[in-house]
Amino acid sequence: MNGSTRRMVVIILFIVAGASAVIYRLVNLQLVADEEILSTHEDIFGGVEQLQPVRGQILDRNGGILAATDYQYLISAAPNQIVNLRETATMLSTILVTSTHSLLPMLDPPPLESGRPVLYQVVEPRVTEQVALQIEEAIDQGSITGINVEPVPVRYYPETEVMSHLLGWVDHEMNGSSGIEGYYDDELSGEPVTVWQFPFLFGQWETPRPHHGASVVLSIDRSIQIVADNILRDALVQYQAESGSIIVMDPKTFGILAMASYPAFDPNRFYDQDADLMVNPVVSERFEPGSIHKVLTMAAAVDSGKVNPGTTYEDLGMVEVGGIPIMNWDRAAHGTTDMVTVLAKSLNVGAATVASWMGRETFYNYQRAFGIDDYTGIDVTAEVDGWLKLPGDSYWSEAELGTNSFGQGLAVTPLQELVAITAIANDGKIMQPYVVSEIRDGDRVHRREPTVLAQPISKQTADTVTWMMEEALQRETSATVIPGYSLAGKTGTAQIASGGVYHATDVICTFVGFLPVDDPQIIALVKIDKPQISTDLRWGSTTAAPTFVELMKQLVVLLDIPPDDARSLNEFALAQDGNQ
């Protein structure tokens, strides 16, 4: 390298070093300079801007929008830029439908304690697009000065109260706070991007984009949800009930098709709703399930080999378990009784007898296998686990074996009970229940695969208990006839414990069932809390069961489930084709 070349290299190195120092100094100023320096020299140093992502949509399984991002508008003032204070206040008050007097202190505020003038003042935090357009037009015409219109993202729920507990809500900062919005907040939120601008050095370049939030697709069917919601509300009025819930699920995948609870709330107005109404009772509130739990006791007894459908016992109207007398709901003795009749007549004595035959270890092993004392793992916020005292726990006694057999002395959420019973409709298998079936993040799509969690009973047991449930309904509950369809189900009427004793008249009425029996396509649980109609009618068979039937009559049409006869004919035709 000759001397001339060396000198050229040295000069270039000095230039690069000098430029680097200038850039470093500018960046350092950009990072640490106070707001006054940045605002004073913004034309030289540029500014810092955080670009916010758009929150992803929540869609039903058919693509219908259940939650989306809309925009309202924030109206602000720069008092030092207002040319004609009185004229601006008068025009703005007309558009905002307020008084000039109330606007003047915001448009001409007193200095801060430091003596510095107020440079930014919020006038109205939320206005509609129509109002914002009127203000922007007045600004363009010069009628208003020093006023700014800024778009503000807000969450919009087109179905208002429908699915409110399931969807949850989003606060003013666009943070998901419950339900799907809370559980999938990270996916829905996306990621903002910070833009550092140095126009003095580099001019402008292409602005990077934030990573917008993913959209989530639910297993929920909007049409089924609306049907469930309407039927539930009508039932609560008809039976003068305090509250209630309906869950509809696909028994093959455990995907939730509808989750309705009432009273509900409007997530569009989360800020002025009753906080108690915003709790999702399907996953966050326990109750004693009562007689619907007898099908789990019977399934455990059949699976363990202690009974079969024809097994009998002598029903004397009372049995003692752990020193505590247990009586049938009708206070009657039914004599020689088989296991189907135990379900048909919902006999507490029969359930307690069967639990005693199994013994504590077998009975509670099956309860735990059904997940009664656990979480379901559903993908919504605030799920609570079940409550079940076990042998060896404090306060457990042998009497618990008797009362637990018919769903008292233990507590579950409606979803936990439905998930456990659905094992009977799904060849004995418990799947992971879910409400989000797909996440769409740009070009990437993440689909949920159905997952088996446990198999508390065999397929043979599931088939046997299904037949028992169907036969029991045909024997005793005429209110559960759905013309053309076979149905397996169970009623429940549970007393409500309060202060260590059961309420004298208040009850929770339930019905759980699935159809068609030979190939279950749909299962649902109906829960009606504290009906206030005639005491003689406060039973699961007279409240929850008719509600379930009305629900199923509409859902078999919506889901295009053929009646039993049509299905048999189709299967016969396919078999004939295969033999040709």
Secondary structure, DSSP 4 states (H G I P E B T S, - for coil): --HHHHHHHHHHHHHHHHHHHHHHHHHHHHHH--HHHHHHTHHHH--EEEEPPPPPPEE-TTS-EEEEEEEEEEEEE-GGG-S-HHHHHHHHHHHHTS-HHHHHHHHSPPPPTTSPPP--EEEEEEE-HHHHHHHHHHHHTTSS-SEEEEEEEEEE-TTTTTTHHHH--B-TT--B-SHHHHHTHHHHH-B-EEEE--HHHH---PPPPPBPPPEEEES--HHHHHHHHHHHHHHHHHTT-SEEEEEEE-TTT-BEEEEEEES---GGGGGGS-GGGGS-HHHH--B--GGGGHHHHHHHHHHTTS--TT-EEEE-SEEEETTEEEE-TT----EEEEHHHHHHTT-HHHHHHHHHHH-HHHHHHHHHHTTTTS----SSTT----B---TTSTT--THHHHHHTTT-S-BB-HHHHHHHHHHHHTTTPEE--BSEEEEEETTEEEEPPP-EEE--S-HHHHHHHHHHHHHHHHHH-GGG-BTTB--EEEEEEEEEEETTEEEEEEEEEEEEEEE-TTS--EEEEEEEE---S-GGG-STTTTHHHHHHHHHHHHHHHTTPPPHHHHHHHHHHHHHHHH-
